[in-house]
Amino acid sequence: MLSHIVNLVNNYEHRHGIRPNLVYLNETHYGYLREEMPGVRDHHDVVNILGVDIALSDGIIHPQVATVRFAEENILVS
């Protein structure tokens, strides 16, 4: 999952000329991502490693990235 998200971020940046700041995942995606990062302690560490914030939604079938404006620093706090 980690390599897939990194590829999504890189492809988005290449296509749009701007780095995305958000990845949409469902709970299952997020669980797989956390399994690939066993030394990571909390959600903020995951966000710092990815360089994008995370929005969880049950309606997301495939991870997606986007550039959005935030009202606060992080959308998800676990």
C-alpha positions in Angstrom: 0.0 0.0 0.0 2.8 2.4 0.8 4.5 2.1 -2.6 1.1 2.4 -4.3 0.4 5.7 -2.4 3.9 7.0 -3.2 3.2 6.2 -6.9 -0.1 8.0 -6.8 1.5 11.1 -5.3 4.3 11.1 -7.8 2.0 10.6 -10.8 -0.3 13.3 -9.6 2.5 15.7 -9.2 3.9 14.9 -12.6 0.5 15.3 -14.3 -0.7 18.4 -12.5 2.6 20.2 -11.6 1.6 20.4 -8.0 2.1 17.9 -5.2 -1.2 16.6 -3.6 -1.7 17.2 0.0 -4.4 14.6 0.7 -4.9 10.9 0.2 -8.4 9.3 0.5 -8.4 5.8 1.9 -10.9 3.4 3.5 -10.2 1.7 6.8 -8.9 -1.4 5.1 -6.4 0.6 3.0 -5.3 2.4 6.2 -4.9 -0.8 8.0 -2.6 -2.3 5.3 -0.6 0.9 5.2 -0.1 0.8 9.0 1.0 -2.9 8.7 3.8 -1.8 6.3 5.0 0.7 8.9 5.5 -1.4 12.0 7.9 1.1 13.6 5.5 4.0 13.2 3.8 4.9 16.5 0.9 7.1 15.6 -1.1 8.8 12.8 1.0 11.9 12.8 4.1 9.8 12.0 2.2 8.2 9.0 1.2 11.7 7.7 4.8 13.0 8.1 6.3 10.0 6.3 3.8 10.2 3.4 3.9 14.0 3.2 0.2 14.1 2.7 -2.8 14.2 5.0 -5.2 11.2 5.2 -9.0 11.3 4.9 -10.8 8.1 5.7 -14.1 7.2 3.9 -16.0 4.0 3.6 -17.0 5.0 0.1 -13.4 4.9 -1.3 -12.8 1.8 -3.3 -9.3 2.7 -4.6 -6.9 5.1 -2.9 -7.0 8.6 -4.5 -4.9 11.7 -4.0 -5.9 15.4 -4.4 -4.9 18.9 -3.6 -7.3 20.5 -1.2 -7.4 23.5 1.1 -7.6 22.8 4.8 -9.3 24.7 7.6 -7.1 22.9 10.1 -3.7 21.2 9.9 -4.9 17.6 9.8 -8.3 16.1 8.7 -7.9 12.8 10.6 -6.5 12.5 14.1 -6.3 9.0 15.4 
